[in-house]
């Protein structure tokens, strides 16, 4: 019994396409998970800032936009939001 080379070639091409489709779907999911995790941690950091900042009159509103800024930028994001809150 002999396996036709066209069948082997099409099977290999199918595996390569399956790998590429999986990779293209996985990369945006990593970005999405990082965005969600950063937003949640940013919101938590802003809540902590507002709790302890209330002692000195420091308050930054917590919303999805500010949470994502802090999630992406970290501590510089908090400093940016504090500066923007009091400059604008």
C-alpha positions as CSV (number, residue, x, y, z in Angstrom):
1,X,0.0,0.0,0.0
2,X,1.4,3.3,-1.0
3,X,0.4,6.8,0.3
4,X,0.1,9.4,-2.4
5,X,2.5,12.3,-2.1
6,X,-0.4,14.8,-2.7
7,X,-2.1,13.5,0.4
8,X,1.1,13.9,2.5
9,X,1.7,17.4,1.1
10,X,-1.9,18.5,1.8
11,X,-1.8,17.1,5.3
12,X,1.5,19.0,6.0
13,X,0.0,22.2,4.5
14,X,-3.1,21.8,6.7
15,X,-0.9,21.5,9.8
16,X,1.1,24.6,8.9
17,X,-2.2,26.6,8.3
18,X,-3.6,25.3,11.6
19,X,-0.4,26.4,13.4
20,X,-0.6,29.9,11.8
21,X,-4.3,30.4,12.6
22,X,-3.7,29.3,16.2
23,X,-0.7,31.7,16.5
24,X,-2.7,34.6,15.1
25,X,-5.5,33.9,17.6
26,X,-3.2,33.5,20.5
27,X,-1.2,36.8,20.2
28,X,-4.3,39.1,20.5
29,X,-5.5,37.0,23.5
30,X,-2.3,37.6,25.3
31,X,-2.7,41.3,24.7
32,X,-6.3,41.2,25.8
33,X,-5.4,39.3,29.1
34,X,-2.6,41.8,29.7
35,X,-5.0,44.7,29.2
36,X,-7.6,43.2,31.6
37,X,-5.0,42.4,34.3
38,X,-3.4,45.8,34.0
39,X,-6.8,47.5,34.2
40,X,-7.8,45.5,37.3
41,X,-4.4,46.2,39.0
42,X,-4.6,49.9,38.0
43,X,-8.1,50.2,39.5
44,X,-6.8,48.6,42.7
45,X,-3.8,50.9,42.8
46,X,-6.1,53.9,42.3
47,X,-8.4,52.7,45.2
48,X,-5.4,52.4,47.5
49,X,-4.2,55.9,46.3
50,X,-7.6,57.4,47.1
51,X,-7.8,55.7,50.5
52,X,-4.4,57.0,51.7
53,X,-4.5,60.2,49.6
54,X,-7.6,61.2,51.4
55,X,-5.5,62.0,54.4
56,X,-3.7,64.7,52.5
57,X,-6.6,65.7,50.2
58,X,-5.5,63.7,47.2
59,X,-8.3,62.2,45.1
60,X,-8.2,60.7,41.6
61,X,-11.5,59.4,40.1
62,X,-11.6,55.7,39.4
63,X,-13.0,54.8,36.0
64,X,-12.0,52.4,33.2
65,X,-9.9,55.0,31.5
66,X,-7.8,55.9,34.5
67,X,-7.5,52.3,35.5
68,X,-6.2,51.3,32.1
69,X,-3.7,54.2,32.2
70,X,-2.3,53.1,35.5
71,X,-2.4,49.5,34.3
72,X,-0.3,50.3,31.3
73,X,2.1,52.8,32.8
74,X,2.3,51.6,36.4
75,X,3.6,54.2,38.9
76,X,4.3,56.8,36.2
77,X,0.7,56.4,35.2
78,X,-0.4,57.3,38.8
79,X,1.9,60.3,38.8
80,X,0.5,61.4,35.4
81,X,-3.1,61.1,36.6
82,X,-2.4,63.0,39.8
83,X,-0.7,65.8,37.8
84,X,-3.5,65.9,35.2
85,X,-6.1,66.0,38.0
86,X,-4.6,68.9,39.7
87,X,-3.4,70.8,36.6
88,X,-6.7,70.7,34.7
